[in-house]
Amino acid sequence: MINDQGGINGRKINLISLDNAYSPPKALEQTRKLVESDEVFAIAGFLGTAPNVAVQKYLNSNSVPSIFLTSGAERFNDPKNFPWIVPFHPTFVSQGAAYGQYLIDHRPNAKIAVHYLNDDLGRDFLRGLRTALGGQEKLIIRQIPHELTDPTIDGAIVELRATGADVLVQLTTSKFVAQGIRKVAELGWKPTYIIASIAAGIGSTLVPAGPENSKGVITARWLKHPMDPGKSTVPTSPTTKPSLPSICPGWTLKMTRQSSGTSTHI
């Protein structure tokens, strides 16, 4: 769209996209290729906390801007030490705090079980949750971390249910939240179920988990949801961008990751 209008100061944008498979080593490999072989001016919309951690120092030391990276980890919001890194998301700490405040307001006597990803993403969400609970932090009766490389988290869900918790907070990525929703339904467990915003996609999480299983799940979003009818006439909403399917073949409104990506440019 920008190129159709003459580009930026007469220069056309050449968008190069490489797949890092959400793997930190692959992310560094592909980023080095973009910087050293393709000689890109900037990296834009880089997805994921762990992959961004892998390239943060490399891009900064080479003075290559990483703009609107898709992670809310606080480590990226450090202009003094990493001036070339420009995050887009609200911090995971602030989002975790919103969940904590919700529980204080609506479930003040809850017994809370937490399942979180053992990296900057999960730990930041958890820190925000605990901070918001403040003097009520004791409401968390069990927290279990997991690794990005774990094939399944079913055992952790079984263990958390056995604590007698009536609230489950899952602070991890879509793959593991979908597994969690399915396992909770299989166990017949009926907790108040809160999931991280980054794993609240319809197409990436709720549909794979099963629409019936996903009913009642609670999250918080800071972006306008592209499938919300109430937002369909808002000028900045992706649903009002008829050209998107032409530049993003296969794009649908259920793909909230892609919607997040397009929002960095709208």
TINUFI-156209 format. One record per residue (C-alpha): x, y, z; residue number from 1. Coordinates in pm, 1 decimal, decimal comma, always signed. Example, Ala and Ser with C-alpha at 12.3 -4.5 7.8 and 13.67 -1.06 7.14 Angstrom:
# residues 2
<rec <+1230,0 -450,0 +780,0> 1>
<rec <+1367,0 -106,0 +714,0> 2>
# end
This chain:
# residues 266
<rec <+0,0 +0,0 +0,0> 1>
<rec <+283,5 +240,9 +84,2> 2>
<rec <+471,7 +138,5 -229,6> 3>
<rec <+160,9 +218,6 -436,0> 4>
<rec <+185,3 +572,3 -299,2> 5>
<rec <+550,4 +614,0 -393,1> 6>
<rec <+716,6 +450,1 -96,5> 7>
<rec <+898,1 +641,8 +178,0> 8>
<rec <+1084,0 +947,2 +47,5> 9>
<rec <+1072,6 +786,2 -293,2> 10>
<rec <+1217,2 +455,2 -175,0> 11>
<rec <+1008,0 +139,2 -216,5> 12>
<rec <+980,8 -111,6 +68,5> 13>
<rec <+1111,3 -461,4 +0,2> 14>
<rec <+961,7 -691,5 +262,9> 15>
<rec <+1163,4 -1009,4 +323,2> 16>
<rec <+1003,0 -1277,8 +540,4> 17>
<rec <+1188,4 -1578,6 +682,3> 18>
<rec <+1055,3 -1854,6 +908,0> 19>
<rec <+1233,5 -1902,8 +1242,5> 20>
<rec <+997,3 -2182,6 +1354,1> 21>
<rec <+961,9 -2003,1 +1691,2> 22>
<rec <+1304,1 -2147,3 +1776,7> 23>
<rec <+1564,4 -1918,9 +1942,7> 24>
<rec <+1865,9 -2074,7 +1762,4> 25>
<rec <+1680,9 -2060,8 +1428,6> 26>
<rec <+1574,4 -1703,8 +1501,8> 27>
<rec <+1936,7 -1595,8 +1545,1> 28>
<rec <+2042,0 -1783,9 +1231,3> 29>
<rec <+1771,0 -1626,1 +1015,8> 30>
<rec <+1825,9 -1280,2 +1163,8> 31>
<rec <+2198,0 -1295,6 +1085,8> 32>
<rec <+2109,4 -1385,9 +728,4> 33>
<rec <+1875,7 -1087,2 +700,3> 34>
<rec <+2134,4 -849,7 +844,5> 35>
<rec <+2455,6 -982,3 +691,2> 36>
<rec <+2339,3 -1122,0 +356,5> 37>
<rec <+2023,8 -926,1 +273,5> 38>
<rec <+2150,7 -611,8 +449,6> 39>
<rec <+1806,3 -514,4 +572,6> 40>
<rec <+1746,6 -166,2 +711,7> 41>
<rec <+1527,9 -291,1 +997,5> 42>
<rec <+1344,8 -587,3 +1145,5> 43>
<rec <+970,9 -526,4 +1189,1> 44>
<rec <+705,4 -710,9 +1389,5> 45>
<rec <+936,2 -989,5 +1514,8> 46>
<rec <+707,7 -1241,9 +1690,2> 47>
<rec <+766,6 -1408,1 +2023,1> 48>
<rec <+950,5 -1353,1 +2349,7> 49>
<rec <+1206,2 -1635,2 +2330,9> 50>
<rec <+1305,3 -1565,8 +1966,3> 51>
<rec <+1339,0 -1193,0 +2041,4> 52>
<rec <+1558,7 -1264,2 +2344,6> 53>
<rec <+1788,9 -1463,0 +2115,2> 54>
<rec <+1846,8 -1167,8 +1879,5> 55>
<rec <+1813,2 -866,1 +2108,9> 56>
<rec <+2185,9 -814,4 +2178,0> 57>
<rec <+2286,0 -901,0 +1821,1> 58>
<rec <+2053,0 -645,0 +1659,3> 59>
<rec <+2135,3 -375,8 +1911,8> 60>
<rec <+2511,7 -421,7 +1877,5> 61>
<rec <+2477,6 -396,3 +1498,5> 62>
<rec <+2256,9 -84,2 +1521,0> 63>
<rec <+1973,6 -254,2 +1334,0> 64>
<rec <+1630,2 -132,8 +1448,7> 65>
<rec <+1387,6 -398,1 +1570,3> 66>
<rec <+1062,4 -206,2 +1557,7> 67>
<rec <+720,6 -306,2 +1695,9> 68>
<rec <+844,4 -645,3 +1815,4> 69>
<rec <+559,4 -865,3 +1931,3> 70>
<rec <+638,1 -932,8 +2296,3> 71>
<rec <+543,5 -765,2 +2622,1> 72>
<rec <+848,9 -881,8 +2817,6> 73>
<rec <+988,9 -590,7 +3019,0> 74>
<rec <+1345,2 -664,8 +2909,7> 75>
<rec <+1265,6 -513,9 +2568,9> 76>
<rec <+1146,3 -186,3 +2719,4> 77>
<rec <+1500,4 -67,3 +2796,5> 78>
<rec <+1590,1 +230,4 +2575,3> 79>
<rec <+1900,2 +313,2 +2781,0> 80>
<rec <+2075,1 -18,3 +2714,7> 81>
<rec <+1889,4 -125,5 +2397,7> 82>
<rec <+1803,7 +192,2 +2202,8> 83>
<rec <+1754,1 +0,2 +1876,9> 84>
<rec <+1479,7 -221,3 +2025,3> 85>
<rec <+1125,9 -76,2 +2002,8> 86>
<rec <+850,0 -298,7 +2152,1> 87>
<rec <+482,1 -274,7 +2056,2> 88>
<rec <+289,4 -468,8 +2322,8> 89>
<rec <+188,9 -345,9 +2667,9> 90>
<rec <+411,0 -522,2 +2919,4> 91>
<rec <+318,2 -869,9 +3035,9> 92>
<rec <+360,6 -743,3 +3393,1> 93>
<rec <+80,7 -489,1 +3343,8> 94>
<rec <-140,3 -752,4 +3180,8> 95>
<rec <-76,1 -998,4 +3463,6> 96>
<rec <-168,4 -724,2 +3708,1> 97>
<rec <-503,2 -682,1 +3532,5> 98>
<rec <-581,0 -1049,7 +3595,0> 99>
<rec <-481,6 -1012,2 +3958,7> 100>
<rec <-708,0 -711,2 +4003,0> 101>
<rec <-995,0 -901,0 +3841,8> 102>
<rec <-954,5 -1179,1 +4095,9> 103>
<rec <-936,8 -935,2 +4387,1> 104>
<rec <-1259,4 -773,5 +4265,6> 105>
<rec <-1453,9 -1086,7 +4170,1> 106>
<rec <-1296,6 -1383,7 +4355,4> 107>
<rec <-1152,7 -1241,9 +4679,8> 108>
<rec <-1160,3 -1582,2 +4852,1> 109>
<rec <-1029,9 -1784,3 +4559,2> 110>
<rec <-785,2 -2071,8 +4573,4> 111>
<rec <-561,0 -1998,5 +4276,9> 112>
<rec <-349,6 -2243,2 +4075,8> 113>
<rec <-102,5 -2098,5 +3824,4> 114>
<rec <+53,5 -2268,2 +3524,7> 115>
<rec <+317,5 -2058,3 +3348,8> 116>
<rec <+588,9 -2071,0 +3085,0> 117>
<rec <+933,5 -2068,6 +3244,3> 118>
<rec <+1079,1 -1778,4 +3047,8> 119>
<rec <+1050,4 -1398,5 +3043,5> 120>
<rec <+693,0 -1422,4 +2912,2> 121>
<rec <+553,6 -1645,4 +3184,1> 122>
<rec <+760,1 -1499,1 +3467,8> 123>
<rec <+660,2 -1140,8 +3378,7> 124>
<rec <+290,8 -1232,2 +3365,0> 125>
<rec <+324,9 -1409,2 +3700,1> 126>
<rec <+507,5 -1114,4 +3858,3> 127>
<rec <+226,8 -881,0 +3755,2> 128>
<rec <-34,8 -1121,2 +3889,9> 129>
<rec <+138,8 -1154,1 +4226,3> 130>
<rec <+201,4 -780,2 +4254,4> 131>
<rec <-166,1 -700,5 +4193,6> 132>
<rec <-275,3 -956,4 +4452,3> 133>
<rec <-51,2 -779,0 +4703,5> 134>
<rec <-148,5 -882,5 +5054,0> 135>
<rec <-372,4 -1149,4 +4901,7> 136>
<rec <-79,0 -1325,0 +4733,8> 137>
<rec <-141,7 -1619,0 +4966,1> 138>
<rec <-447,7 -1696,5 +4751,6> 139>
<rec <-203,9 -1867,6 +4512,0> 140>
<rec <-186,2 -2217,8 +4654,0> 141>
<rec <+28,8 -2374,1 +4380,8> 142>
<rec <+224,0 -2261,1 +4074,4> 143>
<rec <+385,9 -2493,5 +3821,8> 144>
<rec <+624,2 -2381,9 +3546,8> 145>
<rec <+683,6 -2559,4 +3218,7> 146>
<rec <+933,8 -2533,3 +2934,0> 147>
<rec <+869,6 -2427,7 +2575,4> 148>
<rec <+1007,3 -2763,7 +2461,6> 149>
<rec <+760,1 -2970,7 +2667,0> 150>
<rec <+545,6 -3188,5 +2439,2> 151>
<rec <+245,2 -3176,4 +2672,4> 152>
<rec <+135,1 -3013,1 +2997,9> 153>
<rec <-144,9 -3257,7 +3083,0> 154>
<rec <+35,2 -3381,9 +3394,7> 155>
<rec <+65,5 -3029,1 +3533,3> 156>
<rec <-307,5 -2969,1 +3487,4> 157>
<rec <-387,9 -3293,0 +3672,9> 158>
<rec <-152,4 -3188,6 +3953,1> 159>
<rec <-305,6 -2840,5 +3978,8> 160>
<rec <-658,0 -2979,4 +3992,9> 161>
<rec <-557,4 -3205,5 +4280,7> 162>
<rec <-476,1 -2898,7 +4493,9> 163>
<rec <-847,6 -2816,6 +4523,9> 164>
<rec <-800,2 -2484,3 +4344,5> 165>
<rec <-1113,3 -2317,8 +4210,1> 166>
<rec <-924,7 -2071,4 +3988,0> 167>
<rec <-677,0 -2169,1 +3715,8> 168>
<rec <-453,5 -1902,6 +3563,1> 169>
<rec <-256,7 -2017,3 +3258,5> 170>
<rec <+24,3 -1785,4 +3149,0> 171>
<rec <+175,2 -1946,7 +2843,1> 172>
<rec <+143,9 -1974,1 +2464,6> 173>
<rec <-142,3 -2095,6 +2246,3> 174>
<rec <-26,3 -2455,3 +2204,5> 175>
<rec <-16,3 -2516,4 +2579,2> 176>
<rec <-330,6 -2321,0 +2661,2> 177>
<rec <-521,8 -2529,8 +2403,7> 178>
<rec <-387,4 -2844,0 +2571,8> 179>
<rec <-488,3 -2705,4 +2910,4> 180>
<rec <-843,8 -2623,7 +2804,8> 181>
<rec <-889,5 -2973,0 +2662,0> 182>
<rec <-747,8 -3140,6 +2973,3> 183>
<rec <-958,3 -2930,1 +3212,3> 184>
<rec <-1270,1 -3031,8 +3017,7> 185>
<rec <-1163,9 -3397,3 +3013,2> 186>
<rec <-1120,3 -3393,0 +3391,2> 187>
<rec <-1458,8 -3232,2 +3445,1> 188>
<rec <-1286,8 -2951,9 +3637,3> 189>
<rec <-1486,0 -2625,5 +3649,9> 190>
<rec <-1248,6 -2354,7 +3774,8> 191>
<rec <-1266,8 -1987,0 +3696,2> 192>
<rec <-1023,9 -2010,8 +3404,6> 193>
<rec <-803,7 -1716,1 +3306,1> 194>
<rec <-564,7 -1734,7 +3011,3> 195>
<rec <-292,9 -1495,3 +2891,4> 196>
<rec <-391,0 -1249,0 +2621,2> 197>
<rec <-121,5 -1379,7 +2387,5> 198>
<rec <-294,4 -1721,0 +2387,9> 199>
<rec <-650,6 -1598,8 +2343,3> 200>
<rec <-673,4 -1641,6 +1967,0> 201>
<rec <-986,7 -1803,9 +1831,3> 202>
<rec <-814,7 -1981,4 +1543,5> 203>
<rec <-489,5 -2057,0 +1726,2> 204>
<rec <-624,6 -2163,9 +2067,3> 205>
<rec <-999,0 -2180,6 +2124,0> 206>
<rec <-1095,0 -2373,3 +1810,6> 207>
<rec <-814,7 -2632,8 +1851,2> 208>
<rec <-915,3 -2667,4 +2218,5> 209>
<rec <-1279,5 -2715,3 +2116,2> 210>
<rec <-1538,3 -2434,8 +2115,8> 211>
<rec <-1752,3 -2609,6 +2377,7> 212>
<rec <-1451,7 -2666,2 +2601,7> 213>
<rec <-1353,3 -2299,4 +2567,0> 214>
<rec <-1681,0 -2151,1 +2687,2> 215>
<rec <-1637,5 -1939,4 +2997,8> 216>
<rec <-1264,2 -1886,8 +2959,2> 217>
<rec <-1160,9 -1534,7 +3067,5> 218>
<rec <-889,1 -1313,4 +2920,9> 219>
<rec <-815,1 -947,0 +2858,4> 220>
<rec <-729,6 -790,8 +2523,7> 221>
<rec <-566,7 -459,0 +2448,5> 222>
<rec <-628,2 -476,7 +2071,6> 223>
<rec <-967,2 -444,1 +1905,2> 224>
<rec <-1072,1 -796,5 +1822,3> 225>
<rec <-1123,7 -832,4 +1444,7> 226>
<rec <-1426,3 -1059,2 +1496,8> 227>
<rec <-1606,3 -822,3 +1734,5> 228>
<rec <-1911,1 -685,2 +1545,0> 229>
<rec <-1900,5 -376,1 +1763,2> 230>
<rec <-1561,8 -283,4 +1618,7> 231>
<rec <-1637,1 -352,6 +1252,3> 232>
<rec <-1699,3 +12,5 +1166,7> 233>
<rec <-1405,2 +156,7 +1358,9> 234>
<rec <-1166,6 +307,1 +1099,9> 235>
<rec <-851,4 +154,3 +1250,9> 236>
<rec <-995,4 -196,0 +1277,6> 237>
<rec <-845,6 -464,2 +1050,0> 238>
<rec <-1201,5 -558,9 +950,6> 239>
<rec <-1229,5 -229,5 +763,0> 240>
<rec <-922,2 -300,5 +552,6> 241>
<rec <-1054,1 -465,2 +234,2> 242>
<rec <-705,6 -484,1 +85,6> 243>
<rec <-568,6 -715,4 +354,9> 244>
<rec <-666,0 -1042,2 +182,0> 245>
<rec <-477,5 -927,3 -127,8> 246>
<rec <-154,7 -863,2 +62,4> 247>
<rec <-201,2 -1148,7 +313,7> 248>
<rec <-326,3 -1449,1 +113,2> 249>
<rec <-522,5 -1691,9 +327,8> 250>
<rec <-579,2 -1434,1 +601,9> 251>
<rec <-902,6 -1468,1 +797,5> 252>
<rec <-1046,4 -1274,7 +1091,1> 253>
<rec <-989,1 -1575,7 +1319,3> 254>
<rec <-613,4 -1537,3 +1277,9> 255>
<rec <-550,3 -1297,2 +1565,0> 256>
<rec <-172,9 -1329,8 +1535,2> 257>
<rec <-193,2 -1190,2 +1183,1> 258>
<rec <-436,4 -925,3 +1302,7> 259>
<rec <-182,3 -824,7 +1567,0> 260>
<rec <+81,5 -801,1 +1295,4> 261>
<rec <-129,4 -584,4 +1069,1> 262>
<rec <-220,0 -361,3 +1362,2> 263>
<rec <+145,1 -260,8 +1395,6> 264>
<rec <+116,2 -104,1 +1051,3> 265>
<rec <-239,4 +37,5 +1060,8> 266>
# end
